[in-house]
Amino acid sequence: MPLVYAEPVVPFRARFARTRGTRRFPSMSDISVNTDHSERLQAAVSRFERCYARLEQASRIAKTAHAIEVIDAARRLLAIPGGVEVLAERADQFQAAGVFAGSDWAEPESLQAQLIPSTLQFGEERTVAVECLSLLRWLALAENRARHPGVSAEQAVHFLREALAVNLDYVFDRATEASRERRTAAARQVFAFIAERIGYDSMLEQLVEEVWRILRQRPVKVDGAKTMITKLAVVLADPDTDVNSLRGADRLTSALFGPTQATQYDPGLDAYREALAHMDAQTLKQEAGGFARSMADTGLVSAYHAVLMRWLLEQQPDLLPSALGLSTTGTDTFLTYVELIRALIDEAIHPETCQAVYGLSCLLERGILFSPPVAPALWRQLRLPLHASTAEMITRVFGMAVAPSVQLLAGLLNVLGQPFGVGQGHNPTCQSARAISMWAYNDPDYLMQLLAWAARDDSITMHFEGSPLNSAELPAGLVDALHLDLDAVSLVLVPHLDRIYLGMGRLAATRPEDPHKWINPEFHGWWVGRGFAIAVDVASGRLHEYEDFVRTFYASYHPYYNGNQPQIHLQPAGVAVTDSSGRFVGWHAITLIRSALDMRGEMRAYFYNPNNDGGQDWGCGVVVSTEGNGEYFGESSLPFAQLASRLYIFHYDPLEPGSRAGVPDDAVAEVRCMAEESWARDRIEEGVAALQAAAPTSPGPV
């Protein structure tokens, strides 16, 4: 199960980049080429062993200083052929010895593979060395030579594959200007070593499969996928690369760099603009259709598509519905609100914000503009002045290529078009991401009202049982420092929502039951069911009246026991997340969407997971599906009993109780068995004092 990493956004690890005094440590070029290789290696190994022994014996306070000596010794080893192998043999002991003590690498579960390229390119030599040691530790975890709480071997393999995917220049030793620098020679050796252990043959194929798997979930943020596709395109351009087994790779690269006949050789944006002026009506129509098909196939939008949209807006607006790939519903919406749509395209669609083309298309297909408040709210957003702090934050994250207001409007189109594509990034704010998704789906004008307040006034006000809570007047929430890997809407809203969410938690904290019973309806909206079921005793964390919990869930959401009543509104729920071994990881917020029979006649529960990846292995045979089982874009699903076995809270309508007595005993027993062999295995005995700290006694991430 891919974790929600929480590494600081700044990729430069200053702690190990600093040197003491003016001492300069020799690099590879400082060592004479006439020195015997074996002697150099042996000398470097001996030095490393001495430093390592001192680190192991050091007190906790002195660990950091001795760790720096070990890292410098390791840096020498990395510069010598054979040194990587020596360090890899010791990598299973790095964590316990304190090699990463006091650094950003101390907790591997918080690291992001996407940040490694920046570290290698801009970090000091010592920083690069630490990153290399961290990668070797990941390899030890992947090979089960080391263990770390919260990181399984499968997670380590996933991390390494992602790291390899975003560092293909190092893996294939491509001589770019950046990779020619001496300090990255160690990284090239480490990546080559890891790729050899994991397997070169499956790496590119794995990369293609991983990108397709993520894109089929239609996330709002596709920067990571685009980065991997760009690197893939570079590899595919190499005549030495065997592409015969890479099915679907050409569709990914063409989606970004050549979706149509006129763009298939990636001519450049300026050349494409000139070419558009010389196209006849039929050719333009083919271009519009080609872009639309590529967008619908992958969920990706090429910068060329944005160029076409802007050209059609001025020269041939009747082709805009074709370029957006609209059905009858979408076309009706377009024609009804044509002036608004043209204004949105003119303001929000640029090559730098090209992904908003897909968001706009999905928005029109949803037909939400026919809800009376939505169109006026979008007109307001078009003219909304931004608070200085809002503009500064958006610029810091997205750059200055377009105005911050343009980035925010483009992000809003994406979120309104893809409510289940919103992700929490690397922040413990699943409840805020869930709320944004829920409002975008169920109450878009309310979402836009909150966004207007946050963007313009740098504050929002919500109410808890009649008492106003203003985000500007509240202390920090669950997040001390927001990681900025978010879409523009979430970037603006989450800091405010996080403070208000925890503010509501403080008001409900003294009540005897779980605070979410009162927080969720007030935070998310009136449609949240006032019935509340929890599977554990709040005080002890032990299972409590679990059979009753399961029966209530079946009677409320399973069509066979709730009178075949489809779910009307999205409902917040909480799951006990487990890793691929079924071990408890933590509480997590999801949204119950619907229950229905799949193509094989099995009843499945469909839900939204604000994690960056909706498809996860929760262990003991519970593998979350995101495609192939009747899921719509952005949905996750499990057989009904399997989801029930991982739930720990949910809301329901107590006035429509369903048939609890009709739920079969064997169904309840099956769910209990799955729970007790995973997250609840230590929650069934009396007096489990250790679980009290983990019990949901305060507003956590649910």
QUIMO-V348525 format. One record per residue. N is the residue number from 1. RES is the residue in one letter. PHI is phi in whole degrees, -180 to 180 (NA if undefined). Layout:
<<N & RES & PHI> <N & RES & PHI>>
This chain:
<<1 & M & NA> <2 & P & -60> <3 & L & -85> <4 & V & -88> <5 & Y & -72> <6 & A & -139> <7 & E & -80> <8 & P & -55> <9 & V & -68> <10 & V & -62> <11 & P & -81> <12 & F & -94> <13 & R & -91> <14 & A & -67> <15 & R & -58> <16 & F & -96> <17 & A & -81> <18 & R & -79> <19 & T & -111> <20 & R & -90> <21 & G & 68> <22 & T & -114> <23 & R & -63> <24 & R & -112> <25 & F & -91> <26 & P & -67> <27 & S & -99> <28 & M & -61> <29 & S & -73> <30 & D & -78> <31 & I & -96> <32 & S & -62> <33 & V & -71> <34 & N & -86> <35 & T & -68> <36 & D & -62> <37 & H & -61> <38 & S & -64> <39 & E & -67> <40 & R & -61> <41 & L & -65> <42 & Q & -64> <43 & A & -65> <44 & A & -67> <45 & V & -65> <46 & S & -61> <47 & R & -62> <48 & F & -62> <49 & E & -62> <50 & R & -65> <51 & C & -64> <52 & Y & -67> <53 & A & -63> <54 & R & -64> <55 & L & -64> <56 & E & -62> <57 & Q & -90> <58 & A & -72> <59 & S & -71> <60 & R & -60> <61 & I & -68> <62 & A & -90> <63 & K & -56> <64 & T & -61> <65 & A & -62> <66 & H & -70> <67 & A & -63> <68 & I & -63> <69 & E & -63> <70 & V & -63> <71 & I & -65> <72 & D & -65> <73 & A & -66> <74 & A & -66> <75 & R & -63> <76 & R & -64> <77 & L & -62> <78 & L & -64> <79 & A & -85> <80 & I & -115> <81 & P & -54> <82 & G & 97> <83 & G & -68> <84 & V & -61> <85 & E & -62> <86 & V & -63> <87 & L & -68> <88 & A & -62> <89 & E & -67> <90 & R & -97> <91 & A & -63> <92 & D & -69> <93 & Q & -105> <94 & F & -57> <95 & Q & -62> <96 & A & -65> <97 & A & -71> <98 & G & 99> <99 & V & -59> <100 & F & -103> <101 & A & -58> <102 & G & 74> <103 & S & -115> <104 & D & -66> <105 & W & -89> <106 & A & -63> <107 & E & -120> <108 & P & -60> <109 & E & -66> <110 & S & -97> <111 & L & -82> <112 & Q & -118> <113 & A & -64> <114 & Q & -65> <115 & L & -87> <116 & I & -61> <117 & P & -57> <118 & S & -65> <119 & T & -62> <120 & L & -69> <121 & Q & -81> <122 & F & -111> <123 & G & -74> <124 & E & -69> <125 & E & -59> <126 & R & -67> <127 & T & -63> <128 & V & -62> <129 & A & -63> <130 & V & -63> <131 & E & -61> <132 & C & -64> <133 & L & -64> <134 & S & -62> <135 & L & -64> <136 & L & -68> <137 & R & -63> <138 & W & -59> <139 & L & -64> <140 & A & -62> <141 & L & -66> <142 & A & -66> <143 & E & -94> <144 & N & 62> <145 & R & -87> <146 & A & -140> <147 & R & -131> <148 & H & -146> <149 & P & -57> <150 & G & 87> <151 & V & -126> <152 & S & -93> <153 & A & -62> <154 & E & -64> <155 & Q & -66> <156 & A & -66> <157 & V & -62> <158 & H & -60> <159 & F & -62> <160 & L & -65> <161 & R & -65> <162 & E & -67> <163 & A & -62> <164 & L & -64> <165 & A & -64> <166 & V & -93> <167 & N & -131> <168 & L & -64> <169 & D & -60> <170 & Y & -77> <171 & V & -62> <172 & F & -98> <173 & D & 53> <174 & R & -80> <175 & A & -85> <176 & T & -82> <177 & E & -61> <178 & A & -67> <179 & S & -79> <180 & R & -77> <181 & E & -65> <182 & R & -57> <183 & R & -69> <184 & T & -98> <185 & A & -61> <186 & A & -62> <187 & A & -63> <188 & R & -63> <189 & Q & -66> <190 & V & -66> <191 & F & -65> <192 & A & -63> <193 & F & -64> <194 & I & -66> <195 & A & -62> <196 & E & -66> <197 & R & -73> <198 & I & -82> <199 & G & 118> <200 & Y & -67> <201 & D & -60> <202 & S & -91> <203 & M & -68> <204 & L & -65> <205 & E & -62> <206 & Q & -63> <207 & L & -60> <208 & V & -62> <209 & E & -63> <210 & E & -66> <211 & V & -63> <212 & W & -63> <213 & R & -62> <214 & I & -69> <215 & L & -65> <216 & R & -67> <217 & Q & -86> <218 & R & 52> <219 & P & -71> <220 & V & -70> <221 & K & -88> <222 & V & -119> <223 & D & -59> <224 & G & -62> <225 & A & -63> <226 & K & -65> <227 & T & -62> <228 & M & -66> <229 & I & -67> <230 & T & -62> <231 & K & -67> <232 & L & -62> <233 & A & -61> <234 & V & -64> <235 & V & -66> <236 & L & -65> <237 & A & -73> <238 & D & -78> <239 & P & -63> <240 & D & -82> <241 & T & -82> <242 & D & -84> <243 & V & -105> <244 & N & -62> <245 & S & -93> <246 & L & -91> <247 & R & -65> <248 & G & 90> <249 & A & -66> <250 & D & -66> <251 & R & -67> <252 & L & -68> <253 & T & -68> <254 & S & -68> <255 & A & -60> <256 & L & -94> <257 & F & -114> <258 & G & -169> <259 & P & -73> <260 & T & -127> <261 & Q & -62> <262 & A & -77> <263 & T & -115> <264 & Q & -63> <265 & Y & -103> <266 & D & 51> <267 & P & -74> <268 & G & 104> <269 & L & -66> <270 & D & -64> <271 & A & -64> <272 & Y & -69> <273 & R & -59> <274 & E & -66> <275 & A & -65> <276 & L & -60> <277 & A & -66> <278 & H & -109> <279 & M & -87> <280 & D & -83> <281 & A & -61> <282 & Q & -67> <283 & T & -64> <284 & L & -62> <285 & K & -63> <286 & Q & -65> <287 & E & -61> <288 & A & -60> <289 & G & -67> <290 & G & -64> <291 & F & -62> <292 & A & -62> <293 & R & -66> <294 & S & -63> <295 & M & -64> <296 & A & -67> <297 & D & -72> <298 & T & -113> <299 & G & 79> <300 & L & -104> <301 & V & -123> <302 & S & -82> <303 & A & -60> <304 & Y & -63> <305 & H & -62> <306 & A & -64> <307 & V & -61> <308 & L & -63> <309 & M & -59> <310 & R & -69> <311 & W & -69> <312 & L & -64> <313 & L & -57> <314 & E & -91> <315 & Q & -106> <316 & Q & -150> <317 & P & -65> <318 & D & -67> <319 & L & -92> <320 & L & -60> <321 & P & -58> <322 & S & -67> <323 & A & -67> <324 & L & -85> <325 & G & 69> <326 & L & -81> <327 & S & -85> <328 & T & -60> <329 & T & -62> <330 & G & -64> <331 & T & -66> <332 & D & -60> <333 & T & -63> <334 & F & -59> <335 & L & -69> <336 & T & -73> <337 & Y & -120> <338 & V & -61> <339 & E & -67> <340 & L & -64> <341 & I & -63> <342 & R & -65> <343 & A & -66> <344 & L & -64> <345 & I & -64> <346 & D & -61> <347 & E & -87> <348 & A & -104> <349 & I & -96> <350 & H & -141> <351 & P & -55> <352 & E & -74> <353 & T & -122> <354 & C & -61> <355 & Q & -62> <356 & A & -66> <357 & V & -61> <358 & Y & -68> <359 & G & -60> <360 & L & -64> <361 & S & -60> <362 & C & -66> <363 & L & -59> <364 & L & -67> <365 & E & -66> <366 & R & -71> <367 & G & 73> <368 & I & -72> <369 & L & -66> <370 & F & -76> <371 & S & -79> <372 & P & -51> <373 & P & -77> <374 & V & -71> <375 & A & -60> <376 & P & -60> <377 & A & -66> <378 & L & -70> <379 & W & -60> <380 & R & -62> <381 & Q & -63> <382 & L & -61> <383 & R & -112> <384 & L & -72> <385 & P & -76> <386 & L & -100> <387 & H & -63> <388 & A & -57> <389 & S & -69> <390 & T & -65> <391 & A & -62> <392 & E & -65> <393 & M & -67> <394 & I & -63> <395 & T & -63> <396 & R & -62> <397 & V & -87> <398 & F & -105> <399 & G & 87> <400 & M & -112> <401 & A & -62> <402 & V & -132> <403 & A & -65> <404 & P & -57> <405 & S & -63> <406 & V & -69> <407 & Q & -60> <408 & L & -69> <409 & L & -65> <410 & A & -62> <411 & G & -64> <412 & L & -64> <413 & L & -60> <414 & N & -66> <415 & V & -68> <416 & L & -67> <417 & G & -80> <418 & Q & -131> <419 & P & -58> <420 & F & -91> <421 & G & -100> <422 & V & -72> <423 & G & -124> <424 & Q & -84> <425 & G & 63> <426 & H & -102> <427 & N & -124> <428 & P & -82> <429 & T & -124> <430 & C & -61> <431 & Q & -68> <432 & S & -72> <433 & A & -62> <434 & R & -61> <435 & A & -64> <436 & I & -60> <437 & S & -61> <438 & M & -63> <439 & W & -68> <440 & A & -61> <441 & Y & -82> <442 & N & -108> <443 & D & -149> <444 & P & -63> <445 & D & -69> <446 & Y & -67> <447 & L & -58> <448 & M & -69> <449 & Q & -66> <450 & L & -61> <451 & L & -65> <452 & A & -62> <453 & W & -61> <454 & A & -65> <455 & A & -74> <456 & R & -88> <457 & D & -106> <458 & D & 59> <459 & S & -166> <460 & I & -136> <461 & T & -121> <462 & M & -127> <463 & H & -120> <464 & F & -119> <465 & E & 50> <466 & G & 92> <467 & S & -93> <468 & P & -73> <469 & L & -126> <470 & N & -103> <471 & S & -62> <472 & A & -71> <473 & E & -104> <474 & L & -103> <475 & P & -71> <476 & A & -60> <477 & G & -94> <478 & L & -73> <479 & V & -104> <480 & D & -77> <481 & A & -136> <482 & L & -69> <483 & H & -80> <484 & L & -93> <485 & D & -84> <486 & L & -128> <487 & D & -70> <488 & A & -63> <489 & V & -64> <490 & S & -63> <491 & L & -57> <492 & V & -79> <493 & L & -86> <494 & V & -58> <495 & P & -57> <496 & H & -74> <497 & L & -64> <498 & D & -63> <499 & R & -67> <500 & I & -69> <501 & Y & -58> <502 & L & -72> <503 & G & -63> <504 & M & -64> <505 & G & -62> <506 & R & -64> <507 & L & -69> <508 & A & -104> <509 & A & -66> <510 & T & -85> <511 & R & -77> <512 & P & -72> <513 & E & -103> <514 & D & -63> <515 & P & -59> <516 & H & -63> <517 & K & -57> <518 & W & -102> <519 & I & -67> <520 & N & -57> <521 & P & -64> <522 & E & -73> <523 & F & -79> <524 & H & -92> <525 & G & 152> <526 & W & -63> <527 & W & -77> <528 & V & -69> <529 & G & -60> <530 & R & -82> <531 & G & -76> <532 & F & -139> <533 & A & -121> <534 & I & -134> <535 & A & -90> <536 & V & -125> <537 & D & -76> <538 & V & -61> <539 & A & -72> <540 & S & -108> <541 & G & 84> <542 & R & -81> <543 & L & -56> <544 & H & -143> <545 & E & 48> <546 & Y & -69> <547 & E & -61> <548 & D & -65> <549 & F & -59> <550 & V & -65> <551 & R & -62> <552 & T & -64> <553 & F & -64> <554 & Y & -61> <555 & A & -68> <556 & S & -91> <557 & Y & -124> <558 & H & -85> <559 & P & -56> <560 & Y & -71> <561 & Y & -123> <562 & N & -113> <563 & G & 76> <564 & N & 58> <565 & Q & -90> <566 & P & -63> <567 & Q & -66> <568 & I & -92> <569 & H & -114> <570 & L & -61> <571 & Q & -129> <572 & P & -71> <573 & A & -149> <574 & G & -129> <575 & V & -117> <576 & A & -90> <577 & V & -72> <578 & T & -125> <579 & D & -86> <580 & S & -69> <581 & S & -99> <582 & G & 82> <583 & R & -83> <584 & F & -64> <585 & V & -108> <586 & G & 168> <587 & W & -85> <588 & H & -150> <589 & A & -88> <590 & I & -135> <591 & T & -123> <592 & L & -76> <593 & I & -106> <594 & R & -168> <595 & S & -130> <596 & A & -162> <597 & L & -75> <598 & D & -87> <599 & M & -67> <600 & R & -97> <601 & G & 83> <602 & E & -95> <603 & M & -75> <604 & R & -123> <605 & A & -103> <606 & Y & -107> <607 & F & -148> <608 & Y & -105> <609 & N & -116> <610 & P & -72> <611 & N & -60> <612 & N & -66> <613 & D & -138> <614 & G & -76> <615 & G & -101> <616 & Q & -141> <617 & D & -98> <618 & W & -95> <619 & G & 82> <620 & C & 57> <621 & G & 85> <622 & V & -94> <623 & V & -117> <624 & V & -72> <625 & S & -104> <626 & T & -123> <627 & E & -160> <628 & G & 88> <629 & N & -129> <630 & G & 85> <631 & E & -76> <632 & Y & -83> <633 & F & -55> <634 & G & 92> <635 & E & -86> <636 & S & -111> <637 & S & -152> <638 & L & -144> <639 & P & -52> <640 & F & -54> <641 & A & -65> <642 & Q & -67> <643 & L & -65> <644 & A & -57> <645 & S & -72> <646 & R & -105> <647 & L & -71> <648 & Y & -130> <649 & I & -143> <650 & F & -160> <651 & H & -107> <652 & Y & -156> <653 & D & -91> <654 & P & -69> <655 & L & -85> <656 & E & -129> <657 & P & -75> <658 & G & 70> <659 & S & -107> <660 & R & -67> <661 & A & -68> <662 & G & -80> <663 & V & -73> <664 & P & -63> <665 & D & -62> <666 & D & -69> <667 & A & -66> <668 & V & -64> <669 & A & -64> <670 & E & -63> <671 & V & -65> <672 & R & -61> <673 & C & -62> <674 & M & -66> <675 & A & -67> <676 & E & -73> <677 & E & -90> <678 & S & -128> <679 & W & -67> <680 & A & -98> <681 & R & -62> <682 & D & -104> <683 & R & -114> <684 & I & -109> <685 & E & -94> <686 & E & -75> <687 & G & 71> <688 & V & -86> <689 & A & -65> <690 & A & -65> <691 & L & -83> <692 & Q & -63> <693 & A & -68> <694 & A & -91> <695 & A & -66> <696 & P & -77> <697 & T & -89> <698 & S & -138> <699 & P & -67> <700 & G & -89> <701 & P & -85> <702 & V & -125>>
